[in-house]
Every structure is written in C-alpha cells, then in structure tokens.
Amino acid sequence: MAGVVRLEDIAAPTRTRRTALAPDAPGLVQHVARGGLAEEIGIEPGDRIVRVNGHPLRDILDFQFYSSVEEVLLEVERDGTVVLCEVERDLEEPWGITFADPTNDGIHVCENACPFCFIKQIPKGMRRSLHVMDDDYRYSMLHGSFVTLTNLTEDDWRRIEEQRLGPMHVSVHATNPELRAALVGNPKGALIMEHLARLERAGIDYHAQLVLCPGVNDGPELDRSLRDLSACGPYLKSIAGVPVGLTRFGLERQSRRVRLSRPCVRTMPGAMLDMRRHTPEEAEAVIEQAETWQRRFRAERGETFFHLGDEFYLMCDRPIPPASTYDGFPQIEDGIGITRMFIDDARAVVRRAKRAPSSVHGRPAIIACGTLIGRTMEREVAAVNAATGARLDVVPVENTFFGSEINVSGLLTGRELQRVFTGRPGSEPLFISTTMLSRRTNTLLDDITLDDLRTSLQRDVIVAEHLSDVIAALAA
C-alpha cells in the first residue's frame, strides 16, 4: 500500500540499475570548437576523456562539475593509450568540447508502470530510443525530459545535491499520495511531496508537470494538486497541465487489460485506471478551472505560474493565450506555448511583408502538419500568403498509424508523409516541423531519414520551426 512507504525506502545506494543504449565508446569527443581550450591543448575528435582530476566520468555533467576549477588533470585515451593533460585555465574559459553521447553508462530505465506510458503504446520497429522507458534525472536537467523521482537511488539524490543539478523537470500528475502512486504505477509515487521538499531543501530549481486524465486527476484532484504545489517553496518555477495521449495501440492494450491480466495484477497501483482523451467540453472545463487558478497566481505571485498545454485550447478552438501570460515560456520544451510562438512569428512575417524578398512572390510550397493545428495553420498561412505573395499550401495529415486521436505534428511518422505525398503532382518543396525529427539522430519516429523521404517523394523536404523560416528558405 502507498501509505506504508517511507522516505528512507526510496532506494538503497547500491541498488542494481537497469540501463539502455550505452555508448560503445564512453566519453567520446565528437567535436572540438575552434579557439576553445580543448583545441589549444590538443584534444581531437575521436579521443575519449575518461577521468577528470582522478574522477571517472559517468556523463557530461561530471565533466562540467569536475573541470570547473583552475587546475585540471585530464586522462585522455587516444588509440588505446592514455595521455595525461595538465591544464591551468580561467574559470570563464570554455572547453569547446562536444561529446558524442551525454552519458557514459546509457540511459536509466524506468521501473514504474504508468497506465498512460507512451512507450508502451507504440509498436516495434520505431526509432530505437522510443522503445526505452527512461526515467533519467540527467536528461531532465540537460534536455528538459520529465522524471518521476521514484527511480532515484540515495546516491543519485546526494549527487543532485552536491552538484546542484537543476533545473529538474518532475512528472507530478497528482499530489494525493494514493492517486499519485496509481498514476505512476509505483508505491514510491506516494512520496511526491517529500521528494519535492528535498529538492527545496537542496535549493534545486524544478518545474512540475501534470498529465491530466479525464475523471482521474482533473476537477477536485487538480484543485488539490495546485493547492499543494502552490505551498511549495521558491524553487518550484512553474506548473504545466497537459492532456493524456493515447495511441490506437494504447487503446487496444487498455481494452485487453482485464481479460489478460492476472487477478493479482489488477490490485497493483494504476492497473485498472480508465484512460481516455478529453472531449472538447471537458477541455473547456479544464481551461475554465485553470483560468481561475491563473488569476489567483497572478494576484498572489505576479505570474501565471500554471500553464496548460496548447492542445487544450486547440481541441475546443479557444484562443491561445497571449505571450505575456507565459512567464517567458519556462516549459517550451514540453510544447507549452509553442503555438503562441508560431502565431506571433507568423504575424511578424505579415508586418514585415513589405521587406520580404521579391523572389518569394509566387513561390509555391507545401506545409505538412497534424490535424490539431490544421485550422490555426491555415488561418495564419492565408495571411502570410496575402501579405508576401507566397503560395503556401497547408496539408493537415491524419495520423492513421497512431490513430486519429494522436493529432499533433510531432507524432507524424515518415510513412504517413509518404502515404499522403507520394505521387502528388508538382515539384514544390515540402516543409515539415522540427518537432517531427529527433535532434540526436535527425530521423523521424519510424527511423526514416530526410534523405529517404526526399528520395521517396521526389521533392525537397525542408525542416522549419516557424513560417519565417519557410519564407527565408523560399527566398534563398
């Protein structure tokens, strides 16, 4: 039962941890910037940095921490030989090193059983990293990935505190202990407020996320979570509420869970929670509830503090809040406010239209997007076309692979784009969103590369973040 879990039971320091995607060459230097300290002392791409001041490196965070002193001894392996590099440096002097992998031991694998886990909702054959259930605090700091804190060992906690690893991005979901344990499928989930208190005591900045599931952790439970989180200390920087996502594979899996599960499994936390998407009416209710809290936070804290995922507004065709209410977009990596940035960029293009290159006039192009943002995209593109003379055609693509309820651009696969655009007449370029590509592998969700896509579609495929990027590419 969640109620009998104690803070000291978080994990033993020596617990065996499961990892995945460990690099073949830990500490491999991928790139050395010109003019940096690494180039000056002779570090080259292909070298491996294995120790700093006697400390073995677990990841780039260790490198940053142990090398942030004036006198540094690097142990560098080159062609099987370890070379010692003694360095005296100014503390502000950049190393100029890019590592091939951020971690030397791979990615920490999650031990939770969240009923809405997206990894469990995808079939085999996708991008390799998509099949890893990760809950790695290092990726939370480095890339804004969300972690539950339930998979931390005591050694992890001590390292976070010693190296002041922040900001952390925490999947809270609910502050009700038993409900939170159910939502992460782990009795340790009940310790969420104790975990957040430990971050506060350590002075670690953190952001909170609530994946909202209709009838589960919205309504009164959302009020409770916001009330509890608002009582946290100054290191909680923002709260986001995002709608649960369910692929057709996840829905099929959920429909089979009663028939296939053993009776003992049905008593596990979260095993039988009913997961489904919000209806437009339920999305409206979430927005109204959020606006009440936002008014309160702006009055008490001088900031909105609690932000909703763009999907809530788009699914019921409500206006996206103005940029001034996003407090500097603290959770933009989670897509919070990305539509507002897109809209403001498009309107800036219209305002600057008189300065647009004449080469844009009459230039055709296709913009592919998910169906959720389709109407917004069409509205803004029509204004840009009218102002610049460009001929941009928006094509919302229904997600037949994951299911029509998965309707954001970032979850469109390469095969969906091939399905819609193969054989389409014309040679105009196809623009796709940066959210469709992995920043690490530069591939789409199903491991199709841009070159594969260009070859199969027999047209140029260009990645763009905003409409200003599209106009710039057409003018080039």
N, C-alpha and C positions, 0 to 999 in steps of 0.2 A: 504494500500500500504506500501511496505517496507520502502519507503523513508520518511514517516512521523513518524516512530518510534524514540523516543528519549531515550537517555541513562537513564534518570531518570524514564522511564517507564518499567525498567527491571522487577520489581515486587514489590508489597507492602510488607513491612516486615511481616505483619500479614496474608498474603495470606494462605488460606487453602490448604494444600499439600496432594496429594494422596500418599499413601504408600502401600506396599505389603510385604508379607512374614515376618510380625512382629513376633519376637520370643515369645513363651508362657511365658518364664522366662527371662526378660531382665536383662542383666548384669550377667548371669550365668557363674560361673567359671567351666570350663571343665577339666582343668589340672593344677597342681601345680608342677613346676620343683623342683627337689631335690637340696637343697643347696641354693635356692633363698630366697629373703627377705619374700615372701609370706608364704613359709613353716615355716620360723623362727617365724613369728608372729601368726601362727596357721590357716591361710586361708586353706580351704579344697575344693576339688571338690564338687559341689552341692551348695556352698554358692553363694549368689548374692551380688555384690558390687553395691550399689545404689547411694552413694554420695561420693565425694572426696573433703575435705575441704569445705563442705557445698554446693558444686555444684552438681546438679543432672546430671547423665551421659546419654548423647544421644548415645554414641558409644565409641569404644576403643580409638579413638583419644582424646576425652575428658579425659579419664582416663590417657593417656600418658601426656597430657598437664598439668592437674591439680595436678598430682602426681609427677611432675618433680621438686620438691622442697625438702628442707631438712626436714621440719616438715610437716607431712601428717596425717590427720584425716580421716580414712575410716569408712563409715557406711556400715556394712555388715549384710545382712539378712540371718539367718540360722533357719530353721524350724519355720518360722513365727515370729521370734524375731530378732530385730535389735540390733547388738552389735557394740560398738564403739572401733576402734583400733587406738591408737595413735602411730605414728612411727617417729623415728628420723633416717634418712638414709644419706649415702653418695650419692651424685648425680650420681655417676657411678655405684651404686649398682643395679643390675637387680631385678625386681619384680618376675619374673619367673611365670607369670600368663598367661594362655591361656583361652580366653573366648569362649563360645560355639558359639556365633554369634558376628560379628564385629559391628553391630548396634543394638540399643535397640528399635528403632521405625520402623524397617523394612527397605525396600529399597524405595528410592524416585522414583516415577513413572514419566515417561517422558510424556510431553504434546505436543510433536512435531508430525509431520506426514511425516516423511522421506519417499519418494517414494520407496526407496530400503530397508526399515526397515526389518531386517531378522526375527524379532519376528512375524511380520505379514505374513511371508512366510512359517510358519510351522503349521501343523495341530494339533488338540487336541490330548492329550494322551502322550505327550513327557514329559521329565523331568520338574517338576513343575516350577523351576526357569526360564526355557526357555520361559514361557508364560508371563513373567513380562517385560514390556517395561521400562527399568530402565535408568535413567539419573542422577546418584547419584555421586556427586563430591567426596564423601568419598571413594567409591570404586575405583575411578580414582586414588587417592593417594595410597590406600592400595594394590590394585591388578592390576593397570595399565589399568582399564576399561576406555573407551573413553566417554567423556561428551561433550555436545554442548555448555554449559554455558547459554543456553536460559532459563533453568528452575531454575536458581538461584534466590532466594529472596535477598533483600538487607541485611537481617540478615545473610544469607549464605556468602555473599561477605565479610561482616565485620568479620565473624568468620574466614574465609580463611586468611584474612589479619592479624587478631590478633594472630592466632595460626600458621601462616606461613605454611599452609597446601600444601605441594608440595612434589614431582613434580606432576603437573596436566597433564592429557592426553586429548587433546582437538580435537574433530572432527571438523575440519575447512571446508574441502571439497572445498571451493572456497572463495576468498576474495571479489569478485564482490558482493556488498550488495544484489542486487535483485536476483542474481543466488543463493547466499548462503541461502537467505530466502526460495527460492523454494526447495533447496536440503534438508533443514531440515523441510520444511512444516510449518514454523512459521515466521511471520513478524519480530520477535525479532532476527531472524538469521542475519538480515542485520547489526546488531551491532557487528559483529565478531571482527573487528579491534579495536573498542572501548573496547571490553571485554579483548582482548589481551593486550591492552595498560594498562588496570587496573592491570592485573597480573604483567606487567613490573614495574609499579609504586610501587606495593607492594613487589617487589623482590621475586616473586614466580616462581621457575623453572617450565617449561612446555614443552611438546612435542606436535607437531601438526600432524594430520593425514588428508590425502586427499583420500576419496573413489572415485576413478576415474571411470566415466561413459562415454563410448564412445560417442563422438559427443556432450557432455554436458559440462563437466568441464575439459576435456583434451585439447590438442592443444593450441590455444591462451589463453584460460582461465587458463590453467595450468601455462603458462608463466606468466600471470598476478599474479596468486596466489603466485608463487615462488618469483617473484619480490617484491611483497608487504611484504611477510613474511621475506625475507632477510633483509628488512629495520627495522624489529623489534629489540628490544634491546638484551642484553646479556643473558636474562633469557629463551629465546627460544633455546632449546638444540638440537632439531632435527626435521626433517620433514620426513614423510613417505607417499608414494603413494601406495595404494593397489587397486586391481581391484574389481569392484562391484560383489557381489554374488547374483545369482538369482536361487531359487529352482523352481521345476516344479509347485509348488503351487503358488509361486510368479508370475510366467509367466502366469498361468491361471487367477490369480487375476487381473493382468495388462490387459489381453485381454478383461476382462469383465468391466473394469472401465468406459468406455464411455457409454456402454449400460445401466449400472446400476446406474451411478451417476446422481444426480440432476444437472440441469444447474448451480445453484449457486456454487455447489461443484467444478465444472470444472474451476472456476475462482480462486480457492484457490491456494496459492503458491505450486508449485510442483505437483499439482494434475494430470497434463497431460504430465509430462516429460516422454519421451520414454526411458525405462531402458532395457539394454541388455548387454550381455557379450562381451568382446573383442574378435575379431578374432586374429589368430596368426599374421597376417600382422599388425593389429592395435597395438598389444603388442610390435612388433618390433619397431613401430614408437614411442611408449611411452618410450621404452628403449633408443632409439637414442636421444630423446628430453631430457631425464633425464641425459644422459651422458654429454650432452653439459653443463647443469647446474652444474653437479658434478665437471667437470673440472674447471668451474668458481669458485665454492665454495672452492675447494682445493687450488686454486691460491690465493683467497682473504682471506679465513678464516683458511687455513691449515687443513681442514677436509672435508669429503664428504658431510656431513650435510643433504643431501636429499637422501633417500634410497627408493628403490622400493621393493614391496612385492615379495617374491620368485616366486609366480605364474606367473608373467610376463615373467620371464626367462624360467620357465619350460614349459609354453604353446607354446613357439616357439623354444624350445630346444636350448636356448642360454646358454653359460657357466654362472654359478653362480659366482658373483664377489668374489675375494679373501677376506679373513678375515680382512686384513689390511685396506680395504676400508670401513668397517662397524663402525669405530669410537668407538669400544668397545661394539657394539650391544645395543644401547640405547633403541631400541623398539623390543627386542627379544620376549617380552610377546605378541606382536601383530604378531609374526611369521616372523618378518623381519630379515632374515639371518639364520633362523633355518636350512635350507637346507645346507648352508655352514658349520655350526657346525656339521651336520650329516656327510657330506663328509669328513671333516677334521678328525673327530673321526674315521671313517672307515679306512682312510689311516694310521692313527696312529696304529690301530689294525694290519694292514698289516706290518708296520715297526717293531712292537714288536712281530711278529708271532713266532720267534724262542723261545720266553719266554712263549708262550701260553701253558697251561697245556696239557699234552698228552691226558687227558680224553676228550678233545674237539674233537680230531681226530675221524672222522666217525660218530659223533653225529648228528642225523637229527633234524630239526626243521622247522617250517613254520613261515614266516613273512607276516602278512596281512598289506596292505597299500592301500591308494587311488590310482586311476589310474594316477593322475597327476604326482606323483613322481615315478611311476612304473619303467620307463626306468632307471632313476637315481639309484633307489634302486637295480634293477637287476644288473647294472654295478658294483656298489660298493660291493654288496654281492658276486658276482662272484670272485672278487679279494680277499675278505676275505676268501672265501672257499678254493681258491687255496693256500693261504698262511698258513691257520691254519689247513686244513684238515676237517673242519666242513662241514656239508651237509645242508646248509640253503636253503630253497626253498621259493622264493618270490611269493606271490599271490596278484596281484592287484585286488581290489574288486570294481566293478562298482556300483555306488550309484543309485540303482533303486528306492529307497524311495524318496529322494530329487530330483532326476533327474541326468542324466549323466553329466550335466554341473557343478554340485557340485562334484568335483573330488579330494578334499583334504582328507587326512586320518582322520583329526579331526572331520569330519562330517559324518563318518560312524556310523550307529546305531548297536545295538546289534542284531537286527533281520536280518540285512544284513550279519553279520558274521555267524549267524545261517543258513541263506539261502545258503551260499557258503560252509560252512564247516560241516554241519550236515551230518552224514553218510560217510564222507570222510574216506577212509581206513587208518589205521595206528594209532599209539598212541603218535607220537611225539608232543611236546608242540607247542602251537600256541602263537606267540608273537604279541602283539598289541601296538600301540603307546600311550604314556602318554597323547597325545592330545585328545584321544578318551574319556577320563574319566574326570568327574568333580572332582576337587581337594577337594571340600567340601563334596559331597555325595558319591564319589567313584563309581558312576554309569555312564553308557553310556547314550547317548542322549535320548533314549527311556525308561530310568529308569531301564534297565536290569542290574543286578549286575554281578560282576565277577563270583561269585558262581553260579548264574543262568546260565551263559554262559558255565562254566566248566561242569555243570551237563548236559546241553542240548547237548553239543558237545562231551561229554565223553572223554575229554582230558584236560590236564592242560592248562590254559591260563595265560600268564605272561605279565605284563606291562613293557615296556622298552622304554627308551628315545633314546639310541644310540646303534650301533652294539657292542660297547664294553660292554654294559650291557647284550646283548644277549650272548656273549661269556662267560662272567662271570657267568651268570645263568647256562649255559650248563656245565661249569667246576665245579660248586658247588656240 
